[in-house]
Amino acid sequence: PIVLAINKCDKAEADPEKVKKELLAYDVVCEDYGGDVQAVHVSALTGDNLMALAEATIALAEMLELKADPAGPVEGTVIESFTDKGRGPVTTAIIQRGTLRKGSILVAGKSWAKVRLMFDENGKTVNEASPSMPVGITGWRDLPSAGDEILEVESEPRAREVVDWRKYEQEQEKNIEDLKMIEEKRKEHQEAHRKAREKYGTLNWKERSFMKYQEKKEQKPLKSKEKTERDSNVLPIIIKGDVDGSVEAILNIMDTYDASHECELELVHFGVGDISENDVNLAETFRGVIYGFNVNAGNVIQQSAAKKRVKIKLHKIIYRLVEDLQEELSSRLPCTVEEHPIGEASILATFSVAEGKKKVPVAGCRVQKGQLEKQKKFKLIRNGHVIWKGSLTSLKHHKDDVSVIKTGMDCGLSLDEEKIEFKVGDEIVCYEEKEVLAKTSWDPGF
């Protein structure tokens, strides 16, 4: 069952109808289009229609006759989790069955808790939480993930047993995956070894030794310049967020990264909470950048990062963080060279001029657009194809050497490539090259 809340409706350019039409592609049909999904136009900024959203949710719950048993062991779902400086790991949860009380033993994911404190959405302490009630829970040993199922168990030993079993199961799954990868690598190694045996099989020991020496000689170690270029094509990053859901959202955006051929994006570490000295040390080791979302970095941490030349980038809006990440990726890409035309001339006549014992081909031109500057670069175009690029050896107006020829003036010029023959109708283009910062092709979709 779905209740659709269309946010940011306070904006002048907001178009809720467009959202409803786009959702038709995902089989979400609103009541306006003959479906059964309620759509409420809201604004989180101004608080418009939030009560209408609550009423729509209650109406749907009543229609579905949703009921829960307030007795028996507690079941619930983690909505969000974060680390509070005074309280430690905290989760906000919805209780779906049973009544949660102080001192209850809970298990969620690979973490467990003895409920130390509970508080409602206004931060007021509560002693028990019944079904459908949102509640903040403290007392967790580790931070569970948003979406994890909460189950009540009878004792702490039982909670540890459940968590240990879950960790063991995850480890076993990882071991199976690792074994598959090891088997694949072993097969590749065996195939390479078989091919090498076939290659050297017919040779005597002297020829085999000489071939191996030649191959080893070709495998030169990376020069410092090549190593720098390789390192510049990798961006290691560390992500820290205020809550588990924020980190999950950022990681989901990173999963859309599809420009590894330009620059490799490497996630070194991610976590919930303020930026720590450990994060700075990791960033220094991997030469990475720390991105923080709605978190703080104390003065001591910032000074340490500055000393270790580690970038810390803090943001409070998720798409600003993504834009910053795009800029950082773009800065790692090599600059592209663009040609900017300065002037164009057409060749009206061709002739040769004797310089000592050799004859130099000269083109008689008229400048059609812009100007020709002798110090700049030139290209010769014939039938739309560039047949030469380079510099001029001479540029003359009548018999005088000049450095600039303007629009409408005639000139004679010769190239630094003697083998090129001019033809009437060819074009000479004067241009300059400018380095332009490259931009990553990665589009996260917003």
C-alpha positions as CSV (number, residue, x, y, z in Angstrom):
1,P,0.0,0.0,0.0
2,I,1.3,3.4,-1.0
3,V,0.5,7.0,0.0
4,L,2.3,9.4,-2.3
5,A,3.7,12.7,-0.9
6,I,4.9,15.1,-3.6
7,N,7.3,17.5,-1.9
8,K,8.6,21.0,-2.7
9,C,5.1,22.1,-3.9
10,D,5.8,25.6,-2.5
11,K,8.2,26.3,-5.4
12,A,6.8,28.4,-8.3
13,E,8.0,25.9,-10.9
14,A,6.6,22.9,-9.1
15,D,4.6,20.5,-11.4
16,P,3.0,17.7,-9.4
17,E,1.0,16.5,-12.4
18,K,4.3,15.7,-14.2
19,V,5.4,13.6,-11.2
20,K,2.1,11.7,-11.3
21,K,2.5,11.0,-15.0
22,E,6.1,9.8,-14.6
23,L,5.0,7.4,-11.9
24,L,2.6,5.7,-14.3
25,A,5.7,4.0,-15.8
26,Y,6.2,2.3,-12.4
27,D,2.6,1.2,-12.1
28,V,1.9,3.8,-9.4
29,V,-1.6,5.1,-10.6
30,C,-2.9,8.0,-8.6
31,E,-6.6,8.6,-7.8
32,D,-6.7,11.5,-10.4
33,Y,-5.9,8.9,-13.1
34,G,-8.4,6.2,-11.9
35,G,-6.1,4.4,-9.6
36,D,-6.1,3.8,-5.8
37,V,-3.0,5.7,-4.7
38,Q,-3.6,8.9,-2.7
39,A,-1.4,11.8,-3.7
40,V,-0.8,14.7,-1.3
41,H,1.0,17.9,-2.4
42,V,3.2,18.9,0.5
43,S,6.0,21.3,1.4
44,A,8.5,20.2,4.1
45,L,9.8,23.8,4.2
46,T,6.6,25.5,4.9
47,G,4.7,22.6,6.5
48,D,1.8,22.8,3.9
49,N,-0.6,19.8,3.9
50,L,1.4,17.7,6.4
51,M,-1.8,17.2,8.4
52,A,-3.6,16.1,5.2
53,L,-0.7,13.6,4.6
54,A,-1.2,12.2,8.1
55,E,-5.0,12.0,7.5
56,A,-4.5,10.2,4.2
57,T,-2.2,7.6,6.0
58,I,-4.7,7.0,8.8
59,A,-7.6,6.7,6.2
60,L,-5.6,4.0,4.3
61,A,-4.7,2.2,7.6
62,E,-8.4,2.1,8.5
63,M,-9.5,0.8,5.1
64,L,-6.9,-2.0,5.3
65,E,-8.0,-2.8,8.8
66,L,-4.4,-2.9,10.0
67,K,-4.1,-4.3,13.5
68,A,-1.3,-5.3,15.8
69,D,-1.0,-7.5,19.0
70,P,0.3,-5.4,21.9
71,A,1.2,-8.5,23.8
72,G,4.1,-11.0,23.2
73,P,7.7,-10.4,22.1
74,V,8.5,-7.0,20.4
75,E,8.9,-6.8,16.6
76,G,9.7,-3.6,14.8
77,T,11.8,-1.9,12.1
78,V,14.8,0.4,12.3
79,I,13.8,3.7,10.5
80,E,17.1,5.5,11.0
81,S,20.3,5.1,13.1
82,F,22.9,7.6,14.1
83,T,25.6,8.3,16.8
84,D,24.8,10.8,19.5
85,K,27.7,12.3,21.4
86,G,26.1,11.9,24.8
87,R,23.9,8.8,24.1
88,G,26.1,6.7,21.8
89,P,24.4,4.6,19.0
90,V,20.7,5.6,18.7
91,T,18.0,4.2,16.5
92,T,14.6,5.6,15.6
93,A,12.2,2.7,15.1
94,I,8.5,1.8,14.5
95,I,7.1,-0.9,16.9
96,Q,4.9,-3.3,14.9
97,R,4.1,-5.9,17.5
98,G,4.3,-6.2,21.3
99,T,5.1,-3.4,23.8
100,L,8.6,-2.2,24.2
101,R,9.7,-1.4,27.7
102,K,12.9,-0.2,29.4
103,G,15.4,-3.0,30.0
104,S,14.1,-5.2,27.0
105,I,16.8,-7.1,25.1
106,L,16.7,-6.4,21.3
107,V,18.5,-7.7,18.2
108,A,18.7,-5.9,14.9
109,G,21.0,-7.0,12.1
110,K,24.4,-7.8,13.6
111,S,23.8,-5.6,16.7
112,W,22.0,-6.0,20.0
113,A,20.8,-3.7,22.7
114,K,19.6,-3.6,26.3
115,V,17.1,-0.7,26.1
116,R,18.5,2.0,28.3
117,L,16.3,5.0,27.3
118,M,13.4,5.6,25.0
119,F,12.1,8.9,23.7
120,D,9.3,10.1,21.4
121,E,9.4,12.3,18.3
122,N,9.6,15.4,20.5
123,G,12.6,14.1,22.6
124,K,10.4,13.4,25.6
125,T,11.3,10.3,27.6
126,V,8.8,7.4,27.5
127,N,8.6,4.2,29.6
128,E,6.9,2.0,27.0
129,A,6.2,2.0,23.2
130,S,3.1,0.3,21.8
131,P,2.5,-0.8,18.2
132,S,2.6,1.9,15.5
133,M,4.5,4.2,17.9
134,P,7.7,5.8,16.6
135,V,10.4,5.7,19.3
136,G,14.1,6.5,19.7
137,I,16.1,3.7,21.4
138,T,19.5,3.9,23.1
139,G,21.6,1.1,24.5
140,W,22.9,-0.4,21.3
141,R,26.3,-2.1,21.3
142,D,26.8,-1.3,17.6
143,L,24.9,0.8,15.1
144,P,22.3,-1.3,13.1
145,S,21.3,-0.2,9.6
146,A,18.1,1.5,8.5
147,G,15.6,-1.1,7.5
148,D,16.9,-3.8,9.8
149,E,14.2,-5.9,11.6
150,I,14.1,-5.5,15.4
151,L,13.3,-8.7,17.4
152,E,13.0,-9.1,21.2
153,V,14.9,-11.9,22.8
154,E,14.8,-13.3,26.4
155,S,18.3,-12.6,27.6
156,E,21.7,-11.1,26.8
157,P,23.4,-14.5,26.2
158,R,20.7,-15.3,23.7
159,A,21.2,-11.9,22.0
160,R,24.9,-12.5,21.7
161,E,24.3,-16.0,20.3
162,V,21.9,-14.6,17.6
163,V,24.4,-11.9,16.6
164,D,27.3,-14.3,16.5
165,W,25.3,-16.7,14.3
166,R,24.4,-13.9,11.9
167,K,28.0,-12.8,11.7
168,Y,29.1,-16.4,11.2
169,E,26.5,-16.8,8.4
170,Q,27.7,-13.6,6.7
171,E,31.3,-14.8,7.0
172,Q,30.5,-18.1,5.4
173,E,28.7,-16.4,2.5
174,K,31.8,-14.2,2.0
175,N,34.1,-17.2,2.2
176,I,32.0,-18.9,-0.6
177,E,32.3,-15.8,-2.7
178,D,36.1,-15.6,-2.0
179,L,36.5,-19.3,-2.9
180,K,34.8,-18.7,-6.3
181,M,37.1,-15.8,-7.0
182,I,40.2,-17.8,-5.9
183,E,39.0,-20.7,-8.2
184,E,38.6,-18.3,-11.2
185,K,42.1,-16.8,-10.5
186,R,43.6,-20.3,-10.2
187,K,42.1,-21.3,-13.6
188,E,43.5,-18.1,-15.2
189,H,46.9,-18.9,-13.7
190,Q,46.8,-22.5,-14.9
191,E,45.8,-21.4,-18.4
192,A,48.7,-18.8,-18.5
193,H,51.1,-21.5,-17.2
194,R,49.9,-24.0,-19.9
195,K,50.4,-21.4,-22.7
196,A,53.9,-20.5,-21.3
197,R,54.9,-24.3,-21.3
198,E,53.7,-24.6,-24.9
199,K,55.6,-21.4,-25.9
200,Y,58.9,-22.6,-24.3
201,G,58.4,-26.4,-24.8
202,T,60.3,-26.7,-28.2
203,L,63.2,-24.5,-27.1
204,N,66.5,-25.6,-25.5
205,W,67.5,-24.1,-22.1
206,K,69.7,-21.4,-23.7
207,E,67.0,-20.1,-26.0
208,R,64.4,-20.3,-23.2
209,S,66.6,-18.3,-20.8
210,F,67.3,-15.7,-23.4
211,M,63.5,-15.2,-24.2
212,K,62.7,-14.9,-20.5
213,Y,65.5,-12.3,-20.1
214,Q,64.1,-10.3,-23.0
215,E,60.5,-10.4,-21.6
216,K,61.8,-9.3,-18.2
217,K,63.7,-6.5,-19.8
218,E,60.6,-5.2,-21.4
219,Q,58.7,-5.1,-18.1
220,K,60.2,-1.8,-17.0
221,P,59.1,-0.4,-13.6
222,L,56.8,2.6,-13.7
223,K,58.7,5.9,-14.0
224,S,57.7,8.6,-11.5
225,K,55.9,10.6,-14.1
226,E,53.8,7.6,-15.2
227,K,53.2,6.7,-11.6
228,T,51.9,10.2,-10.9
229,E,49.6,10.0,-14.0
230,R,48.3,6.6,-12.8
231,D,47.7,8.0,-9.3
232,S,45.9,11.1,-10.7
233,N,43.4,8.8,-12.4
234,V,42.2,7.4,-9.1
235,L,40.1,9.3,-6.6
236,P,39.9,7.5,-3.2
237,I,37.2,8.9,-1.0
238,I,35.9,8.6,2.6
239,I,32.2,9.2,3.3
240,K,30.9,10.3,6.7
241,G,27.2,11.1,7.3
242,D,25.0,12.2,10.2
243,V,22.7,9.2,9.9
244,D,22.7,5.7,8.3
245,G,20.1,6.7,5.7
246,S,22.2,9.7,4.5
247,V,25.3,7.5,4.0
248,E,23.1,4.9,2.2
249,A,21.7,7.6,-0.1
250,I,25.2,8.8,-1.0
251,L,26.5,5.3,-1.6
252,N,23.5,4.6,-3.9
253,I,24.4,7.7,-5.9
254,M,28.0,6.5,-6.1
255,D,26.7,3.1,-7.5
256,T,25.6,5.0,-10.6
257,Y,29.2,6.0,-11.3
258,D,30.0,4.9,-14.8
259,A,33.1,6.8,-15.8
260,S,35.9,4.5,-14.5
261,H,37.6,4.7,-17.9
262,E,38.2,8.5,-17.2
263,C,38.9,8.4,-13.4
264,E,38.5,5.5,-11.0
265,L,36.3,6.3,-8.0
266,E,37.5,4.2,-5.0
267,L,35.5,4.1,-1.7
268,V,38.0,3.6,1.0
269,H,35.7,3.9,4.1
270,F,32.2,5.0,5.0
271,G,30.5,5.5,8.4
272,V,28.2,7.5,10.6
273,G,29.3,10.3,12.9
274,D,31.7,13.2,13.0
275,I,35.0,13.1,11.2
276,S,37.7,11.5,13.3
277,E,41.5,11.3,13.4
278,N,41.3,7.8,12.0
279,D,39.4,9.1,8.9
280,V,42.2,11.7,8.4
281,N,44.9,9.0,8.7
282,L,43.1,6.8,6.2
283,A,42.8,9.7,3.8
284,E,46.5,10.4,4.1
285,T,47.4,6.8,3.5
286,F,45.3,6.5,0.4
287,R,45.8,10.1,-0.7
288,G,42.0,10.5,-0.6
289,V,39.4,13.2,0.1
290,I,37.0,13.2,3.0
291,Y,33.3,14.1,2.3
292,G,31.1,14.9,5.3
293,F,27.3,15.2,5.1
294,N,25.7,17.1,8.1
295,V,28.7,16.2,10.3
296,N,31.4,18.3,12.0
297,A,35.2,18.3,11.9
298,G,36.7,19.9,15.1
299,N,39.5,22.4,15.0
300,V,42.0,19.8,16.1
301,I,40.9,17.5,13.2
302,Q,41.0,20.3,10.7
303,Q,44.5,21.3,11.8
304,S,45.7,17.7,11.6
305,A,44.2,17.4,8.1
306,A,45.9,20.6,6.9
307,K,49.2,19.3,8.3
308,K,48.8,16.0,6.4
309,R,47.5,17.8,3.3
310,V,44.1,16.0,3.4
311,K,41.0,17.7,2.0
312,I,37.9,17.7,4.1
313,K,34.7,18.8,2.3
314,L,31.6,19.4,4.5
315,H,28.1,19.7,3.0
316,K,24.5,20.0,4.2
317,I,22.8,19.5,0.8
318,I,23.3,16.2,-0.9
319,Y,23.4,17.4,-4.5
320,R,26.0,20.0,-3.5
321,L,28.1,17.2,-2.2
322,V,27.7,15.3,-5.5
323,E,28.5,18.5,-7.5
324,D,31.7,18.9,-5.5
325,L,32.5,15.2,-6.1
326,Q,32.0,15.8,-9.9
327,E,34.4,18.8,-9.8
328,E,37.0,16.8,-7.9
329,L,36.7,14.0,-10.5
330,S,37.0,16.5,-13.3
331,S,40.1,18.0,-11.8
332,R,41.8,14.6,-12.0
333,L,41.2,14.4,-15.8
334,P,43.9,15.6,-18.3
335,C,43.1,19.0,-19.9
336,T,41.8,19.0,-23.5
337,V,43.3,21.3,-26.1
338,E,40.8,23.4,-28.1
339,E,41.6,25.3,-31.3
340,H,40.4,28.9,-31.5
341,P,40.5,30.4,-35.0
342,I,42.0,33.9,-35.3
343,G,41.8,34.4,-39.1
344,E,41.1,32.7,-42.4
345,A,42.6,33.3,-45.8
346,S,42.0,31.8,-49.3
347,I,44.9,31.0,-51.7
348,L,44.5,33.0,-55.0
349,A,47.8,32.1,-56.6
350,T,50.9,29.9,-56.2
351,F,54.5,30.6,-57.2
352,S,58.1,29.8,-56.2
353,V,60.8,32.1,-54.7
354,A,64.5,31.3,-55.0
355,E,66.3,31.2,-51.6
356,G,70.0,30.5,-52.4
357,K,70.1,27.3,-54.5
358,K,66.6,26.0,-53.6
359,K,63.1,27.1,-54.5
360,V,60.5,27.7,-51.8
361,P,56.8,27.4,-52.6
362,V,54.8,30.5,-51.7
363,A,51.1,31.0,-51.6
364,G,49.5,34.4,-52.5
365,C,46.5,34.8,-50.2
366,R,43.8,37.2,-49.3
367,V,42.5,37.4,-45.7
368,Q,38.7,36.7,-45.7
369,K,38.1,36.8,-41.9
370,G,40.0,38.0,-38.8
371,Q,43.7,38.3,-39.2
372,L,46.8,36.2,-39.7
373,E,49.5,36.4,-37.0
374,K,52.9,35.0,-37.9
375,Q,53.7,33.8,-34.3
376,K,50.5,31.7,-34.1
377,K,49.8,28.2,-35.5
378,F,48.4,27.5,-39.0
379,K,46.7,24.7,-40.9
380,L,46.1,24.1,-44.6
381,I,42.6,22.9,-45.6
382,R,41.9,21.3,-49.0
383,N,38.3,20.1,-49.9
384,G,37.4,20.3,-46.2
385,H,40.3,18.1,-45.0
386,V,43.3,19.3,-43.0
387,I,46.4,18.3,-44.9
388,W,49.0,20.2,-42.8
389,K,49.5,21.8,-39.4
390,G,52.5,23.9,-38.3
391,S,54.1,27.3,-38.4
392,L,55.0,29.9,-41.1
393,T,58.6,30.6,-42.1
394,S,57.7,33.9,-43.7
395,L,54.7,36.3,-44.0
396,K,55.0,39.2,-46.4
397,H,52.8,42.1,-47.5
398,H,54.2,43.1,-51.0
399,K,57.9,42.8,-50.3
400,D,57.8,43.7,-46.6
401,D,58.1,41.2,-43.8
402,V,55.1,41.7,-41.4
403,S,53.9,40.0,-38.3
404,V,50.1,40.6,-38.8
405,I,47.9,40.7,-41.9
406,K,44.3,42.0,-41.4
407,T,41.0,41.3,-43.2
408,G,40.9,42.2,-46.9
409,M,44.7,42.5,-47.3
410,D,46.8,40.4,-49.6
411,C,49.9,38.5,-48.5
412,G,52.5,35.9,-49.4
413,L,53.4,33.1,-47.1
414,S,55.5,30.0,-46.9
415,L,55.3,27.0,-44.6
416,D,57.8,25.2,-42.4
417,E,57.1,22.1,-44.5
418,E,58.7,22.4,-48.0
419,K,57.1,19.2,-49.4
420,I,53.5,20.7,-49.2
421,E,52.2,22.0,-52.5
422,F,49.7,24.8,-52.6
423,K,46.7,24.8,-54.8
424,V,44.4,27.7,-55.8
425,G,41.2,27.5,-53.7
426,D,43.0,26.0,-50.6
427,E,42.3,27.7,-47.2
428,I,44.8,28.8,-44.7
429,V,43.5,29.1,-41.1
430,C,45.4,30.9,-38.3
431,Y,44.5,29.5,-34.8
432,E,45.7,29.3,-31.3
433,E,45.5,26.3,-28.9
434,K,44.0,26.7,-25.4
435,E,43.9,24.2,-22.7
436,V,40.4,23.6,-21.4
437,L,39.6,21.8,-18.1
438,A,37.9,18.5,-18.9
439,K,34.5,17.6,-17.3
440,T,33.6,14.1,-16.1
441,S,30.9,12.3,-18.2
442,W,29.3,10.9,-15.0
443,D,25.7,12.0,-14.7
444,P,24.2,10.9,-11.3
445,G,20.7,11.7,-12.7
446,F,19.8,15.0,-11.0
